[in-house]
Amino acid sequence: MQPLIVGIRFQQIGKVYHFDASAIGDIQAGDRVIVETTRGRQLGEVTQLVEKPSPPPEGKWKPVERRATPRDLVLRQTWQRKEVEAMIACRQRAAELKLTGIKIIAAEFSFDGSRLTLMFSSETEDKVDLKSLRNDMSKFYPGAQIDMRQIGPRDVAKILGGFGACGLETRCCSKFLTDFSPISIKMAKEQGISLTPAEITGICGRLRCCLVYEYEQYVAARKVLPKRNKRVVTPMGEGRVVDTLPLQMTVIVELPEVGRREFESDQLEPWDELEALRRKSAAPCENCEKKEI
């Protein structure tokens, strides 16, 4: 019998993890459930029923423990309201301990308050000793297990939110991105974007996530469109390509005595191929010469 695998999300904009819900039975997207994770028991929301799941790397899926009760939901809301207080307390204690080079970004309680995760970023590559800070936070919250979790610049930007460089009220990472794709400077070059840091880096100091959105379309289009300075034949005559518009699948052609005009890719023919045909047609026929002799 095939197990009932469901996708569960623990944050509104977060990754989806797969669990085995065979023991629960009639479960639907939108149900709240309790599961055991590497970070303790967590309350999550079922987002999907996985029809053809890939085998898990651990060998088997972790089971869904049970459905969340109204009491579980109230507990979660109660502890969520204490997260800002825990973050402020941790920042104050870090300042008292003179822990330089780290910033406390956020605090997160498990749904029942049994675990408190304090997320921080580090401005130095050297490992910072946070044992004293962890012990002091344990005194503030004696009933919770304290975890110190270091996060990267992109995750910091995701948590803090704010305006995007494009003008959106919420950055992509905070609005819909559940995972960060690898991004390289090559993507900016392929799209003709200025390589000045202000143009291609986000508030996190890393290359902007949006550089990957249209990259594949640009690559595919440039394989079809003629390159710049290429001579082509258009419905208005021969000209030279001065610019390409990959997303529109068009090119700008400089035509003698006409100026610049925009043409679609299927309106163009390579000049060198037509020129080769002209030369071939203009060349004397060897068979014809033999016949005349």
C-alpha positions as CSV (number, residue, x, y, z in Angstrom):
1,M,0.0,0.0,0.0
2,Q,1.4,3.4,-1.0
3,P,1.9,5.8,1.9
4,L,0.0,9.0,2.1
5,I,2.6,11.7,1.7
6,V,1.7,15.4,2.4
7,G,3.6,18.6,2.0
8,I,3.8,20.7,5.2
9,R,4.8,24.3,5.7
10,F,5.8,25.8,9.1
11,Q,6.0,29.4,8.0
12,Q,3.8,31.5,5.8
13,I,6.6,31.9,3.2
14,G,8.8,28.9,3.9
15,K,9.9,25.6,2.4
16,V,7.5,22.7,2.1
17,Y,8.6,19.4,3.8
18,H,7.2,16.0,3.2
19,F,5.7,13.8,5.9
20,D,3.9,10.5,6.1
21,A,0.2,11.0,7.0
22,S,-0.9,7.4,6.5
23,A,-1.8,7.1,10.2
24,I,-4.1,10.2,10.1
25,G,-6.2,9.2,7.2
26,D,-8.7,11.7,5.8
27,I,-6.4,14.7,5.6
28,Q,-6.8,17.7,3.3
29,A,-4.8,20.8,2.3
30,G,-5.3,23.5,4.9
31,D,-5.3,21.1,7.9
32,R,-3.1,22.0,10.8
33,V,-1.0,19.1,12.2
34,I,1.8,18.3,14.7
35,V,5.0,16.7,13.5
36,E,8.3,15.9,15.0
37,T,11.3,17.6,13.3
38,T,15.0,18.1,13.9
39,R,14.0,21.3,15.7
40,G,11.5,19.6,18.0
41,R,7.7,19.2,17.7
42,Q,6.3,21.8,15.4
43,L,2.8,22.9,14.2
44,G,2.5,23.2,10.5
45,E,-0.1,23.5,7.7
46,V,-0.7,20.9,5.1
47,T,-0.2,22.6,1.7
48,Q,-0.5,19.6,-0.7
49,L,-1.1,15.9,-1.1
50,V,2.0,14.4,-2.9
51,E,0.8,11.9,-5.6
52,K,4.2,10.5,-6.7
53,P,6.7,11.3,-4.0
54,S,10.4,10.8,-4.5
55,P,12.2,8.4,-2.0
56,P,13.5,10.4,1.0
57,P,17.2,10.6,1.6
58,E,16.8,9.3,5.2
59,G,15.2,6.1,4.0
60,K,11.7,6.8,5.2
61,W,9.4,9.8,5.8
62,K,8.8,11.1,9.3
63,P,5.2,10.5,10.4
64,V,2.5,13.1,11.1
65,E,1.9,12.8,14.8
66,R,-1.7,14.1,15.0
67,R,-4.0,16.9,14.0
68,A,-3.6,20.1,15.8
69,T,-6.3,20.9,18.4
70,P,-7.9,24.3,19.1
71,R,-5.7,24.3,22.3
72,D,-2.6,23.9,20.1
73,L,-3.5,26.8,18.0
74,V,-4.1,29.0,21.0
75,L,-0.8,28.0,22.5
76,R,1.0,28.9,19.3
77,Q,-0.6,32.4,19.2
78,T,0.3,32.9,22.9
79,W,4.0,32.0,22.3
80,Q,4.2,34.0,19.1
81,R,3.3,37.1,21.0
82,K,6.3,36.6,23.2
83,E,8.8,36.3,20.4
84,V,9.5,40.0,20.1
85,E,10.1,40.2,23.8
86,A,12.5,37.3,23.7
87,M,14.4,38.9,20.8
88,I,14.8,42.3,22.6
89,A,15.9,40.5,25.8
90,C,18.5,38.6,23.8
91,R,19.8,41.8,22.2
92,Q,20.2,43.5,25.5
93,R,22.0,40.6,27.0
94,A,24.3,40.3,24.0
95,A,25.2,44.0,24.4
96,E,25.9,43.5,28.1
97,L,28.2,40.6,27.3
98,K,29.9,42.9,24.7
99,L,29.4,40.3,21.9
100,T,30.6,42.3,18.9
101,G,30.2,41.1,15.3
102,I,26.8,39.5,15.8
103,K,23.2,40.7,15.4
104,I,20.2,39.1,16.9
105,I,17.6,39.0,14.0
106,A,14.6,37.2,15.3
107,A,13.3,34.8,18.0
108,E,11.0,31.8,17.3
109,F,9.1,29.7,19.8
110,S,7.8,26.2,19.0
111,F,4.0,26.0,19.2
112,D,4.0,24.9,22.9
113,G,7.0,27.0,24.0
114,S,9.2,24.0,24.7
115,R,12.0,25.3,22.3
116,L,13.2,28.9,21.6
117,T,15.3,29.4,18.5
118,L,17.3,32.7,18.4
119,M,18.4,33.6,14.9
120,F,21.5,35.7,14.5
121,S,23.9,36.9,11.7
122,S,27.6,37.3,12.0
123,E,29.7,40.1,10.5
124,T,32.9,38.1,11.0
125,E,34.2,34.8,9.7
126,D,35.5,33.9,13.2
127,K,33.3,31.7,15.3
128,V,31.7,33.6,18.2
129,D,31.3,31.9,21.6
130,L,27.6,32.2,22.5
131,K,27.6,29.8,25.4
132,S,27.2,32.6,28.0
133,L,24.4,34.1,26.0
134,R,22.6,30.8,25.7
135,N,22.9,30.1,29.4
136,D,21.6,33.5,30.3
137,M,18.6,33.1,28.0
138,S,17.9,29.7,29.6
139,K,17.5,31.6,32.9
140,F,15.0,34.0,31.3
141,Y,13.0,31.0,29.8
142,P,13.7,28.0,32.1
143,G,11.1,25.8,30.5
144,A,12.4,26.1,26.9
145,Q,15.4,24.6,25.2
146,I,17.5,27.4,23.7
147,D,19.0,27.1,20.2
148,M,21.3,29.6,18.6
149,R,20.9,29.5,14.8
150,Q,23.2,31.5,12.5
151,I,21.5,32.6,9.2
152,G,22.9,34.2,6.0
153,P,22.4,37.6,4.6
154,R,19.6,36.5,2.3
155,D,17.6,35.0,5.2
156,V,18.2,38.2,7.2
157,A,16.6,40.3,4.4
158,K,13.8,37.8,4.1
159,I,12.9,38.2,7.8
160,L,13.3,42.0,8.0
161,G,11.3,42.6,4.8
162,G,11.0,46.1,3.4
163,F,10.8,47.8,0.0
164,G,12.4,46.2,-3.0
165,A,14.7,48.1,-5.4
166,C,12.0,47.8,-8.1
167,G,9.5,49.6,-5.9
168,L,7.5,46.7,-4.7
169,E,6.3,47.2,-1.1
170,T,7.6,43.8,-0.1
171,R,10.8,42.2,-1.4
172,C,10.6,39.0,-3.4
173,C,12.3,37.0,-0.6
174,S,9.7,38.1,1.9
175,K,6.7,37.9,-0.4
176,F,6.9,34.6,-2.3
177,L,10.4,33.0,-2.5
178,T,10.6,29.8,-0.4
179,D,14.1,29.0,-1.5
180,F,17.2,30.9,-2.9
181,S,18.5,29.9,-6.3
182,P,22.2,30.1,-7.2
183,I,22.9,33.4,-8.9
184,S,26.0,34.4,-10.8
185,I,27.3,37.6,-12.5
186,K,26.9,35.8,-15.8
187,M,23.2,36.2,-15.5
188,A,23.5,40.0,-15.3
189,K,25.8,40.1,-18.3
190,E,23.5,37.9,-20.4
191,Q,20.6,40.3,-19.8
192,G,22.7,43.4,-20.6
193,I,22.3,44.8,-17.0
194,S,24.8,47.3,-15.7
195,L,27.4,45.6,-13.5
196,T,27.6,48.5,-11.0
197,P,27.0,47.1,-7.5
198,A,24.0,49.4,-6.9
199,E,22.3,47.9,-9.9
200,I,22.8,44.2,-9.3
201,T,23.0,43.8,-5.5
202,G,20.1,43.8,-3.0
203,I,19.9,45.1,0.5
204,C,21.4,41.8,1.6
205,G,24.7,42.7,-0.2
206,R,24.3,39.7,-2.5
207,L,23.3,39.5,-6.2
208,R,19.6,40.2,-6.6
209,C,17.3,37.2,-6.7
210,C,15.4,38.7,-9.7
211,L,18.4,38.2,-11.9
212,V,17.4,34.6,-12.3
213,Y,13.8,35.2,-13.3
214,E,14.3,35.9,-17.0
215,Y,17.7,34.5,-17.5
216,E,16.6,31.3,-19.3
217,Q,14.4,33.3,-21.7
218,Y,17.3,35.5,-22.6
219,V,19.6,32.5,-23.2
220,A,17.0,30.8,-25.4
221,A,16.2,34.0,-27.3
222,R,19.9,34.8,-28.0
223,K,20.3,31.3,-29.6
224,V,17.7,32.3,-32.2
225,L,18.2,36.0,-32.7
226,P,21.1,37.4,-34.8
227,K,23.9,39.0,-32.8
228,R,24.8,42.6,-32.9
229,N,26.7,43.9,-35.9
230,K,25.4,41.0,-37.9
231,R,24.3,41.8,-41.5
232,V,20.7,40.7,-42.2
233,V,18.1,41.1,-45.0
234,T,14.8,42.6,-43.9
235,P,11.6,43.3,-45.9
236,M,12.9,46.9,-46.2
237,G,16.4,45.8,-47.5
238,E,19.8,44.9,-46.1
239,G,21.0,46.3,-42.8
240,R,23.1,45.8,-39.7
241,V,21.8,44.6,-36.3
242,V,22.4,47.3,-33.7
243,D,20.4,45.9,-30.8
244,T,18.4,42.8,-29.7
245,L,15.2,42.6,-27.6
246,P,15.2,39.0,-26.4
247,L,11.9,39.1,-24.4
248,Q,10.1,40.5,-27.5
249,M,12.0,38.3,-29.9
250,T,12.8,41.3,-32.1
251,V,15.9,43.1,-33.2
252,I,16.7,46.7,-34.1
253,V,18.3,47.0,-37.6
254,E,20.1,50.0,-39.0
255,L,19.0,50.4,-42.6
256,P,20.8,52.7,-45.1
257,E,18.8,55.9,-45.9
258,V,16.0,54.6,-43.7
259,G,17.3,54.5,-40.2
260,R,16.6,52.2,-37.4
261,R,13.6,49.8,-37.6
262,E,12.4,47.0,-35.4
263,F,11.8,43.6,-36.9
264,E,10.6,40.2,-35.6
265,S,13.0,37.3,-35.9
266,D,11.0,35.5,-38.6
267,Q,11.2,38.6,-40.8
268,L,15.0,38.3,-41.1
269,E,17.3,36.3,-43.2
270,P,21.1,36.0,-42.8
271,W,22.9,38.3,-45.3
272,D,25.8,35.9,-45.8
273,E,23.6,33.0,-46.8
274,L,21.8,35.1,-49.4
275,E,25.1,36.5,-50.7
276,A,26.4,32.9,-51.1
277,L,23.3,32.0,-53.1
278,R,23.8,35.1,-55.3
279,R,27.4,34.2,-56.0
280,K,26.5,30.7,-56.8
281,S,23.8,31.7,-59.2
282,A,26.1,34.2,-60.9
283,A,29.0,31.7,-61.4
284,P,29.3,30.2,-64.9
285,C,27.9,26.7,-65.4
286,E,30.7,24.2,-66.2
287,N,28.3,21.8,-68.0
288,C,27.0,24.7,-70.1
289,E,30.5,25.7,-71.1
290,K,31.3,22.1,-72.2
291,K,28.1,22.0,-74.3
292,E,29.1,25.3,-76.1
293,I,32.5,23.9,-76.9
